[in-house]
Amino acid sequence: IFLSHLALSCLVAFVAFAAIRWFIRDSCKVDAFSQKHVFITGCDSGFGNLLARQLDGKGFKVIAACFTEKGAADLAAASSPRLKTLQLDVTDSASIRRAVEFVSGEVRERGLWGLVNNAGRSIPIGPTEWMQLEDFTKVLDVNLIGVIDVTLQFLPLVKKARGRVVNVASILGRLSLTGGAYCVSKWGVEAFSDSLRRNMHHFGIKVSIIEPGFFKTEVTRVDLIDADLRRLWMRLPQDVKDSYGIIQMTPDTFYSLSDVRMQDLAMGLLCSSDISKVTRCMEHALTARHPRTRYGAGWDAKLFWIPLSYLPSFVADFVANALLPSPRVE
Ligand SMILES: NC(=O)c1ccc[n+]([C@@H]2O[C@H](COP(=O)([O-])OP(=O)(O)OC[C@H]3O[C@@H](n4cnc5c(N)ncnc54)[C@H](OP(=O)(O)O)[C@@H]3O)[C@@H](O)[C@H]2O)c1
């Protein structure tokens, strides 16, 4: 009994020591924020927009890339004169090249401390059979090829600063809950980031992956997702429509309206409006002396989706089937 208590006490002491050590290590920050440049993509709205303003407030030299001119003008008006904006389409290599030239002029010999690949789109999302190849490439071009192109073109600047790359994936990069290219693209971001981290740690570059759960932003707007779902439905051949168990063909009877409403309700309940949970993770990845490899952002990600991703596939299949509309197959 004495020995087993001793072993238990040693184990508890070891776990407590490890937890305290992890906490202290995790809290150590880098210094001289005001000397560090961070380049963020997709700053018109959502996480990118908030992160740009948050880092600007901490004194970082932020270069915020927006998709639209209006997005850039609005962000510039809402931040300090230190923050610079530029227009960037991540699907256009020439546009990325122009951004690299601009950023090189800003950072000079210091190099780029942080590259945040945040730009993304979600639509089209829907059953795989409803998609055409172009529906896949539209999303993959932004969410995956865009991330790879931006990273490859900016890497020399990041290498100069022995800086960080922060890639925004998703819990849908661990669990393929929906059809279409969104999950495919985020699994790709996870794989690309893992290889990049392993290849670049020799040069002092740290790579972190952000895995948000569900948050209320443009990419989770159910009205936009539903409108696009209708577009996909309307162009389906009649035999495919019939196979989904719907005979009438009006815009309102596509798929099963009540199921789609259930999906909308589930999304409404799932999505958190506190997007600072995500930007805090991004900030940690850029300011911690020892950034984490993966950040699960949001309680749904931490307590439900990420644990679910480790369970057998049939459990995830059950959850996906319960949450998503299903065809009325006889
Ligand atoms: N919201 C969530 O629940 C959630 C969960 C997991 C992961 N994510 C990921 O988080 C990232 C940020 O999304 P968000 O939720 O903050 O949504 P958001 O507000 O729509 O942000 C996405 C940004 O990317 C921009 N963008 C779209 N296409 C682009 C292109 N070709 N080139 C450059 N920029 C482009 C958008 O510009 P416009 O607004 O002008 O189109 C927008 O500023 C995305 O990668 C998304 O997949 C979001």
The ligand as a MOL file (V3000), in Angstrom:
LIG
                    3D

  0  0  0     0  0            999 V3000
M  V30 BEGIN CTAB
M  V30 COUNTS 48 52 0 0 0
M  V30 BEGIN ATOM
M  V30 1 N -16.3180 31.1070 -39.7650 0
M  V30 2 C -16.0520 29.8840 -39.4270 0
M  V30 3 O -16.8320 29.2210 -38.7520 0
M  V30 4 C -14.7570 29.2360 -39.8730 0
M  V30 5 C -14.4350 28.0010 -39.3290 0
M  V30 6 C -13.2540 27.3950 -39.6980 0
M  V30 7 C -12.3950 28.0140 -40.5770 0
M  V30 8 N -12.7260 29.2230 -41.1200 0 CHG=1
M  V30 9 C -11.7570 29.8240 -42.0390 0
M  V30 10 O -11.3730 31.0850 -41.5340 0
M  V30 11 C -10.8780 31.8980 -42.6070 0
M  V30 12 C -11.5000 33.2720 -42.5130 0
M  V30 13 O -12.8810 33.1620 -42.7450 0
M  V30 14 P -13.9810 33.9940 -41.9630 0
M  V30 15 O -14.7980 33.0300 -41.2120 0
M  V30 16 O -13.3590 35.1310 -41.2460 0 CHG=-1
M  V30 17 O -14.9170 34.4760 -43.1830 0
M  V30 18 P -14.8880 35.8050 -44.0770 0
M  V30 19 O -15.3260 36.9630 -43.2700 0
M  V30 20 O -15.6380 35.4970 -45.3190 0
M  V30 21 O -13.3400 35.9710 -44.4100 0
M  V30 22 C -12.7490 35.4210 -45.5690 0
M  V30 23 C -11.9570 36.5090 -46.2520 0
M  V30 24 O -11.2990 35.9710 -47.4110 0
M  V30 25 C -11.4900 36.8930 -48.4760 0
M  V30 26 N -11.3450 36.2420 -49.7690 0
M  V30 27 C -12.2360 35.4570 -50.4190 0
M  V30 28 N -11.7370 35.0880 -51.6140 0
M  V30 29 C -10.5090 35.6620 -51.7290 0
M  V30 30 C -9.5050 35.6760 -52.7110 0
M  V30 31 N -9.6450 35.0240 -53.8810 0
M  V30 32 N -8.3570 36.3770 -52.4780 0
M  V30 33 C -8.1940 37.0550 -51.3340 0
M  V30 34 N -9.1210 37.0950 -50.3550 0
M  V30 35 C -10.2570 36.4070 -50.5550 0
M  V30 36 C -12.8950 37.4320 -48.2560 0
M  V30 37 O -13.0850 38.6390 -48.9730 0
M  V30 38 P -14.6010 39.1290 -49.3050 0
M  V30 39 O -15.2830 39.2680 -47.9760 0
M  V30 40 O -14.4180 40.4090 -50.0050 0
M  V30 41 O -15.1690 38.0260 -50.1490 0
M  V30 42 C -12.8670 37.6460 -46.7480 0
M  V30 43 O -12.2430 38.8350 -46.4160 0
M  V30 44 C -11.2180 31.1480 -43.8830 0
M  V30 45 O -10.0730 30.4730 -44.3430 0
M  V30 46 C -12.2680 30.1470 -43.4370 0
M  V30 47 O -12.3150 29.0080 -44.2520 0
M  V30 48 C -13.8850 29.8460 -40.7790 0
M  V30 END ATOM
M  V30 BEGIN BOND
M  V30 1 1 1 2
M  V30 2 2 2 3
M  V30 3 1 2 4
M  V30 4 1 4 5
M  V30 5 2 4 48
M  V30 6 2 5 6
M  V30 7 1 6 7
M  V30 8 2 7 8
M  V30 9 1 8 9
M  V30 10 1 8 48
M  V30 11 1 9 10
M  V30 12 1 9 46
M  V30 13 1 10 11
M  V30 14 1 11 12
M  V30 15 1 11 44
M  V30 16 1 12 13
M  V30 17 1 13 14
M  V30 18 2 14 15
M  V30 19 1 14 16
M  V30 20 1 14 17
M  V30 21 1 17 18
M  V30 22 2 18 19
M  V30 23 1 18 20
M  V30 24 1 18 21
M  V30 25 1 21 22
M  V30 26 1 22 23
M  V30 27 1 23 24
M  V30 28 1 23 42
M  V30 29 1 24 25
M  V30 30 1 25 26
M  V30 31 1 25 36
M  V30 32 1 26 27
M  V30 33 1 26 35
M  V30 34 2 27 28
M  V30 35 1 28 29
M  V30 36 1 29 30
M  V30 37 2 29 35
M  V30 38 1 30 31
M  V30 39 2 30 32
M  V30 40 1 32 33
M  V30 41 2 33 34
M  V30 42 1 34 35
M  V30 43 1 36 37
M  V30 44 1 36 42
M  V30 45 1 37 38
M  V30 46 2 38 39
M  V30 47 1 38 40
M  V30 48 1 38 41
M  V30 49 1 42 43
M  V30 50 1 44 45
M  V30 51 1 44 46
M  V30 52 1 46 47
M  V30 END BOND
M  V30 END CTAB
M  END
